[in-house]
Amino acid sequence: MPPVRCLIWDFDGTLVDSPLAVEAATNATLLEQGFAAVPLAEVKSGMVLPTIPRMASHARIAADDPRAMAMNERFYHHARLAFPQHAAPFPAI
């Protein structure tokens, strides 16, 4: 296998069909932190925001709340687990 020469990061559904992975990571984070899970439609509408304000919005807390910063790190932990299972490149990518 050749060495990796390029890495493309896509968390907003442009190159990778990722909403189900984002939903899984978002809800795992919310539930872990004591907040309610949110439906896929809400996850999709929030995918345009950076992670901290997005997670704060889903948790119904202020973006400057320390819990929002903590959720940022936990979201990426859960995303590393969810993306291999729930995301795939769109056809022809």
N, C-alpha and C positions, 0 to 999 in steps of 0.2 A: 504494500500500500504506500503510495507517495506521501511525503510529508504535507501537512496542512499549510497552504500558502496564503489562504484568505479565510476570513471569518466574517459572515454576514449576520448581523443581529436583527431579528425581526420579531417584535412582540405585539405588533398591531394588526396582523392579518394581511399584510401586503404580499409577502412572498410565501408565507407558511399559513396553512389553515390552522390557526392557533386559538380561536375563541374557547374551545372546550378545555384546552390546557390552561388557559388563563383563568377560566371559571374554576377548574379544579384547584389551582394554586391559590386563587383569591379566597374561595370558600374554606379551604383547609386553614388558611391564615386567620380568617375571621373567626371561625369556630374555635380554633386554638386559643385565640385571644379573648374569647367570651362574647363575641358578637354573633348576630344572626347571619346565616348564609343569604346570598342574594341570587336572584334568577339570572339565567344566561343573558336575557335581554338587557338587564342592567349592567352586567359585566361588559357586554359588547359596547354599550353606549359610553362606558367609562374608559375604554381602551385608548382613547385619544389623549388622556391625561397622563402626566408623569405618575410614577407609582405612589409616592407619599400622598399627594392630594386625592388620588383615585381611591386608595385604601381608606383614607379618612372619610371620603364621601360615602363609600359603601358602609362604613362603620357608624356613620352619622355623628362624627366628631370633627372638631376643627383640625385643619391641616397642620397647625403648629402644636397640637396636642402631642406630648411625648410618646403616646401609644402609637401614633401614626408612623413615627420614625421607626419604632420597634417592628411594626408590621412590614415595613419596607424590606428589612433583612429577612424576615420570615417568609415573605412572599417569594423571594428569589430562591430560598431553600426549597420551598414546595414546588416552585417552577422547575427546578433541576430534576425533580422526581416526576413531575407531570408531563413535561414536554415529550419525552421519548414515547410515552404511552398514548398521548392525546393530540399530537400535532404531526403534520406531515406537509412537505412542500406541495404547493398547488401543481397541477399537471404542467409539464413543460418548463418547470423552474429547475 
